[in-house]
Every structure is written in C-alpha cells, then in structure tokens.
C-alpha cells in the first residue's frame, strides 16, 4: 500500500472527520440540555440522564480519536482502543436506562 493518499482519499477522510465532529457536537448538545434540565429540577432521573449523556459524549469523543489513529495502530493496540472506546457507551446507556425506569 502506498504511503501517499490520493485526493479522493483525503477528501473522504476529511468528510468522515467532519461527520464525527458533528456527532460529537450533537452529543455535547444533548449533555448540555440534560444538565440544564437537571439544574432546573434536580431529580434522580434527570441526574441519571445527564450522566448517561455525558458518558455517551465521552464514548463519541474516544471514537473520534480512535478513528483517527486506527490506521497507524497494530491489531492488538486497536482492539485495546476499541475496548476502551466501548466502555463509556455501556455505562452511558445503562445510566439512560436507569433514568427511564428508576
């Protein structure tokens, strides 16, 4: 494989990075909205929702970082990165589940 990327590859990678940053911005927006709701009415449900969205935002951020370094990492390192990336999603969705049924 060539070390140089074609113009189409660079454009595709740039578009992918922009989409990942958009998803991260949307996740942060949900986190901010849920935090504001929790501050207005501090209930346990809203606290779990806020924390859930915060962990999901962390997972999205880690996914963006892992996506950028994935091409340069060896297979065992990539598995470790993907595992670390998945943990915040598990915690975040568990907290959102608690916010709905607690």
FENBELQUI-V619146 format. One record per residue. N is the residue number from 0. RES is the residue in one letter. SS is DSSP state (H for helix, E for strand, L for the rest). BURIAL is + if it has 24 or more other C-alpha atoms within 12 Angstrom, else -. D_LAST is the distance of its C-alpha to the last C-alpha in whole Angstrom. Layout:
n: <N;N>
res: <RES;RES>
ss: <SS;SS>
burial: <BURIAL;BURIAL>
d_last: <D_LAST;D_LAST>
//
This chain:
n: <0;1;2;3;4;5;6;7;8;9;10;11;12;13;14;15;16;17;18;19;20;21;22;23;24;25;26;27;28;29;30;31;32;33;34;35;36;37;38;39;40;41;42;43;44;45;46;47;48;49;50;51;52;53;54;55;56;57;58;59;60;61;62;63;64;65;66;67;68;69;70;71;72;73;74;75;76;77;78;79;80;81;82;83;84;85;86;87;88;89;90;91;92;93;94;95;96;97;98;99;100;101>
res: <X;X;X;X;X;X;X;X;X;X;X;X;X;X;X;X;X;X;X;X;X;X;X;X;X;X;X;X;X;X;X;X;X;X;X;X;X;X;X;X;X;X;X;X;X;X;X;X;X;X;X;X;X;X;X;X;X;X;X;X;X;X;X;X;X;X;X;X;X;X;X;X;X;X;X;X;X;X;X;X;X;X;X;X;X;X;X;X;X;X;X;X;X;X;X;X;X;X;X;X;X;X>
ss: <L;L;L;L;L;L;H;H;H;H;H;H;H;H;H;H;H;H;H;H;H;H;H;H;H;H;H;H;H;H;H;H;H;H;H;H;H;H;H;H;L;L;L;H;H;H;H;H;H;H;H;H;H;H;H;H;H;H;H;H;H;H;H;H;H;H;H;H;H;H;H;H;L;L;H;H;H;H;H;H;H;H;H;H;H;H;H;H;H;H;H;H;H;H;H;H;H;H;H;H;H;L>
burial: <-;-;-;-;-;-;-;-;-;-;-;-;-;-;-;-;-;-;-;+;-;-;-;+;-;-;+;+;-;-;+;-;-;+;+;-;-;-;-;-;-;-;-;-;-;+;+;+;+;+;+;+;+;+;+;+;+;+;+;+;+;+;+;+;-;+;+;-;-;-;-;-;-;-;-;-;-;-;-;-;+;+;-;-;+;+;-;+;+;-;+;+;+;-;+;+;-;-;-;-;-;->
d_last: <53;54;53;53;51;52;51;49;47;47;46;43;42;42;40;37;37;37;34;32;32;31;28;27;28;26;23;24;24;20;19;22;20;17;18;20;17;15;19;19;16;14;11;8;7;10;11;9;11;14;14;13;16;18;18;19;22;23;23;25;28;28;29;32;33;33;35;38;39;38;42;43;41;42;40;39;38;36;34;33;32;30;28;27;27;24;22;20;19;18;16;15;14;12;10;10;8;5;6;6;4;0>
//
